[in-house]
Amino acid sequence: NRGRVQGVVETYAATSASPQASSSTCVNFALSVPATSTVDFIFAGQAGAGNRFAPQRFEATTRVRLNELHKLNITLGGARITTLLPVKESGKSTLGQFSVRAVDEWIVRDGIVVVLGLDYSRFLGASKASAVSPRLGFRYDVNARTRVKAAYAPGGSESMVQSVAEFEDGPVLFRQPGTGAVAFVDGKAIMEKSRRFEFGVERVLDESSNVEATAFFDTTSGRGVGLMNAPL
């Protein structure tokens, strides 16, 4: 039923052994709203109180089924970023990030899928650094048991997945907030500009098990934080 509204709300408490982070209470939420038979809206966020590392993140996604072969996802996201290093500019001690992602999933023919996309991220507040990253992906089902995948996308260390909200049109991932310091050069925050090329093979062994092997190569110019980095 494409007209069904779905929602998820999670609450949890977090503690840390770090002297800089006390206990916090947090909420994860996601809402899937079908607008038409071909358009869905997804609203998701993470919010917490109690310490500076509690997550503060919100994103909105529009998923459009253009036709039987194309599915387009457009996501706008924003987050407050916690920094361990002070920014000395007066009135600019906070740091946030705004991100836009557009991804087209194209079914070339049965068993062959190509992903084309673009990410844009920009710091807000203490820095105005920005980054543009292309996304390219390819998946080929060699046969009913073997699949080959390759991708070129933003790289770097993605934060761990905390939980997953399963909706009819795809999952929403809630990630653990990062506690590492944003990199600073000459007193200015640097936007992450990492790229990853990966190649993988997946083989179904039987009805209850499968094996997957992936090789990847990362390049990094500058260090920082990524809001929406995730494998294709």
Backbone torsions as a table, in degrees:
resi	resn	phi	psi	omega
1	ASN	NA	107.0	-175.7
2	ARG	-71.6	-14.2	-176.9
3	GLY	-90.9	5.1	-175.3
4	ARG	-84.9	127.4	174.5
5	VAL	-83.3	132.9	-179.6
6	GLN	-123.2	145.2	179.5
7	GLY	-147.6	153.0	178.7
8	VAL	-138.3	134.1	173.6
9	VAL	-131.6	128.7	177.9
10	GLU	-123.6	138.4	172.1
11	THR	-122.4	145.4	179.6
12	TYR	-157.4	162.2	175.5
13	ALA	-115.7	141.4	-178.2
14	ALA	-126.1	143.3	175.9
15	THR	-127.8	159.3	-178.9
16	SER	-144.2	145.1	176.7
17	ALA	-81.6	-9.1	-179.4
18	SER	-72.2	136.7	177.8
19	PRO	-67.7	-14.9	-179.3
20	GLN	-89.7	-8.2	-176.4
21	ALA	-132.3	114.0	177.3
22	SER	-89.3	-172.7	178.4
23	SER	-66.2	153.5	178.4
24	SER	-146.0	156.0	173.6
25	THR	-114.8	137.5	-170.5
26	CYS	-138.3	158.5	178.6
27	VAL	-132.4	131.2	169.4
28	ASN	-110.6	137.1	179.1
29	PHE	-144.4	150.7	176.5
30	ALA	-149.8	143.3	-178.6
31	LEU	-138.5	126.4	177.1
32	SER	-107.7	122.3	-176.1
33	VAL	-125.1	105.9	175.0
34	PRO	-70.1	120.3	180.0
35	ALA	-86.4	-43.8	176.8
36	THR	-140.3	-172.4	178.2
37	SER	-69.7	-14.9	-177.6
38	THR	-122.0	-3.8	-175.9
39	VAL	-126.7	128.8	174.8
40	ASP	-124.1	145.2	172.7
41	PHE	-112.2	136.1	177.7
42	ILE	-122.2	123.6	176.0
43	PHE	-116.6	126.9	-177.5
44	ALA	-142.0	147.7	179.9
45	GLY	-158.8	163.2	174.7
46	GLN	-134.7	130.1	-178.8
47	ALA	-141.5	144.4	-179.4
48	GLY	-152.3	163.9	178.7
49	ALA	-142.1	150.9	177.7
50	GLY	129.0	-33.3	174.6
51	ASN	-156.9	169.5	-174.1
52	ARG	-68.8	-17.1	-179.2
53	PHE	-92.8	-0.7	176.8
54	ALA	-63.1	138.3	-174.8
55	PRO	-67.0	143.0	173.5
56	GLN	-138.4	95.7	-171.4
57	ARG	-149.4	140.5	176.8
58	PHE	-146.7	141.5	175.5
59	GLU	-147.0	151.7	178.8
60	ALA	-128.5	131.8	-176.6
61	THR	-124.1	136.3	171.2
62	THR	-110.2	122.4	178.6
63	ARG	-111.0	120.6	-174.9
64	VAL	-121.8	125.8	172.9
65	ARG	-92.1	95.5	-175.3
66	LEU	-64.5	-42.3	174.8
67	ASN	-162.3	-166.7	-177.2
68	GLU	-67.7	-17.1	-174.7
69	LEU	-107.4	-19.4	-174.4
70	HIS	-122.9	133.0	172.1
71	LYS	-128.9	122.4	-175.1
72	LEU	-109.2	129.6	175.2
73	ASN	-116.9	128.5	175.6
74	ILE	-125.4	124.2	-175.4
75	THR	-125.1	132.7	171.0
76	LEU	-113.4	131.8	-177.6
77	GLY	-140.9	152.3	176.8
78	GLY	-143.9	149.8	-179.2
79	ALA	-155.3	152.8	169.3
80	ARG	-90.4	132.0	-178.2
81	ILE	-105.8	130.1	178.6
82	THR	-87.1	128.3	178.6
83	THR	-115.6	141.9	176.8
84	LEU	-93.2	-16.5	-179.8
85	LEU	-103.3	133.0	-177.6
86	PRO	-73.5	145.7	172.4
87	VAL	-99.4	123.3	-168.8
88	LYS	-85.9	-3.0	179.4
89	GLU	-73.4	130.3	-177.6
90	SER	-61.9	131.2	177.2
91	GLY	77.1	5.3	-178.2
92	LYS	-129.6	50.4	-176.5
93	SER	-90.4	-9.4	-180.0
94	THR	-100.2	157.5	-178.8
95	LEU	-139.7	129.2	176.8
96	GLY	-130.3	175.2	178.9
97	GLN	-142.6	136.8	176.1
98	PHE	-116.1	133.6	-177.3
99	SER	-135.5	147.5	175.3
100	VAL	-129.9	136.0	177.1
101	ARG	-136.0	135.2	174.4
102	ALA	-128.4	126.8	-177.1
103	VAL	-135.5	128.6	176.4
104	ASP	-109.9	120.0	176.7
105	GLU	-99.9	115.0	-172.0
106	TRP	-114.5	119.7	174.9
107	ILE	-88.1	102.0	-177.6
108	VAL	-64.2	-48.8	172.2
109	ARG	-161.4	178.0	-176.8
110	ASP	-57.6	119.9	178.8
111	GLY	94.5	-5.6	180.0
112	ILE	-127.2	120.5	-179.5
113	VAL	-126.1	133.1	176.5
114	VAL	-118.7	134.5	178.4
115	VAL	-114.5	127.3	177.3
116	LEU	-124.7	132.6	-178.3
117	GLY	-162.8	174.7	-179.2
118	LEU	-148.0	135.2	175.8
119	ASP	-112.9	139.1	172.1
120	TYR	-131.5	128.4	178.9
121	SER	-130.4	147.0	179.4
122	ARG	-146.0	135.3	174.6
123	PHE	-74.5	150.6	176.3
124	LEU	-126.2	142.9	177.3
125	GLY	97.4	-107.1	-173.1
126	ALA	-71.7	-14.2	-179.4
127	SER	-147.8	153.6	177.0
128	LYS	-116.8	19.0	180.0
129	ALA	-62.7	150.0	-178.8
130	SER	-143.4	166.4	179.5
131	ALA	-152.2	142.7	175.4
132	VAL	-120.2	129.9	-176.3
133	SER	-133.5	126.7	175.0
134	PRO	-78.6	157.8	174.7
135	ARG	-129.2	124.1	177.2
136	LEU	-131.5	132.6	179.6
137	GLY	-141.9	152.6	-179.2
138	PHE	-145.4	132.8	177.0
139	ARG	-134.2	130.4	-178.1
140	TYR	-130.6	119.9	175.8
141	ASP	-86.2	101.3	-177.9
142	VAL	-62.7	-44.9	174.8
143	ASN	-153.0	-167.4	-176.0
144	ALA	-67.0	-17.0	-176.2
145	ARG	-116.4	-12.6	-174.2
146	THR	-123.5	131.6	-179.8
147	ARG	-131.7	137.5	178.1
148	VAL	-114.9	135.6	-178.1
149	LYS	-133.6	146.0	173.8
150	ALA	-145.4	148.1	-177.8
151	ALA	-154.9	149.5	170.4
152	TYR	-129.5	117.4	-170.5
153	ALA	-156.6	173.7	173.8
154	PRO	-55.6	136.9	-177.4
155	GLY	-109.6	-152.2	-179.2
156	GLY	97.3	-178.3	-177.7
157	SER	-89.7	110.1	177.2
158	GLU	-77.1	144.4	176.9
159	SER	-68.2	153.9	-177.0
160	MET	-68.1	143.9	177.0
161	VAL	-75.6	126.5	-179.4
162	GLN	-86.8	-45.5	177.3
163	SER	-160.5	168.9	-176.6
164	VAL	-131.2	131.3	173.1
165	ALA	-100.2	116.1	-177.2
166	GLU	-91.3	114.8	175.1
167	PHE	-110.9	168.1	-176.5
168	GLU	-62.0	-35.0	-175.6
169	ASP	-99.6	12.0	177.5
170	GLY	136.2	161.8	-176.2
171	PRO	-84.2	158.2	170.2
172	VAL	-116.8	127.2	-176.3
173	LEU	-99.1	129.7	171.1
174	PHE	-102.1	123.2	-175.3
175	ARG	-108.1	151.9	175.9
176	GLN	-68.7	138.2	179.2
177	PRO	-66.9	142.8	178.1
178	GLY	-75.2	145.6	179.5
179	THR	-118.3	6.9	179.3
180	GLY	-85.3	161.2	-179.4
181	ALA	-77.2	142.2	170.5
182	VAL	-71.1	139.7	-179.8
183	ALA	-71.7	138.0	177.8
184	PHE	-121.6	136.0	173.7
185	VAL	-127.2	121.0	-176.6
186	ASP	55.5	37.6	176.7
187	GLY	79.5	5.7	-178.3
188	LYS	-118.1	138.9	178.5
189	ALA	-69.0	139.9	-177.7
190	ILE	-107.3	132.0	177.8
191	MET	-79.2	136.9	178.6
192	GLU	-64.6	133.8	177.0
193	LYS	-131.8	60.7	-179.2
194	SER	-97.5	147.6	177.6
195	ARG	-129.3	143.7	179.4
196	ARG	-132.0	130.9	170.2
197	PHE	-110.6	128.2	-178.7
198	GLU	-135.4	151.5	179.4
199	PHE	-138.1	130.4	-176.4
200	GLY	-141.1	156.5	176.7
201	VAL	-129.9	131.6	178.2
202	GLU	-119.7	133.3	-178.1
203	ARG	-129.9	125.2	176.4
204	VAL	-83.4	121.5	-178.8
205	LEU	-85.0	-46.8	176.9
206	ASP	-157.5	-166.1	-175.9
207	GLU	-68.4	-18.0	-175.0
208	SER	-117.2	1.0	-177.8
209	SER	-153.9	153.3	174.7
210	ASN	-150.4	162.8	-179.9
211	VAL	-128.2	141.8	-179.1
212	GLU	-136.3	135.4	177.3
213	ALA	-127.3	133.5	-177.8
214	THR	-134.9	133.6	173.1
215	ALA	-113.2	139.1	-179.4
216	PHE	-142.0	156.1	-179.8
217	PHE	-131.4	124.5	-178.2
218	ASP	-108.1	142.8	168.0
219	THR	-125.9	141.7	-176.5
220	THR	-136.1	129.5	171.8
221	SER	-123.5	103.9	-174.5
222	GLY	89.0	160.5	178.5
223	ARG	-129.5	154.1	-178.8
224	GLY	177.5	-143.5	-176.0
225	VAL	-127.2	146.4	175.2
226	GLY	-116.4	131.1	-178.3
227	LEU	-83.0	-43.3	-172.2
228	MET	-121.6	21.0	179.3
229	ASN	-63.7	129.3	177.6
230	ALA	-159.1	147.7	178.6
231	PRO	-62.8	147.8	175.9
232	LEU	-68.9	NA	NA
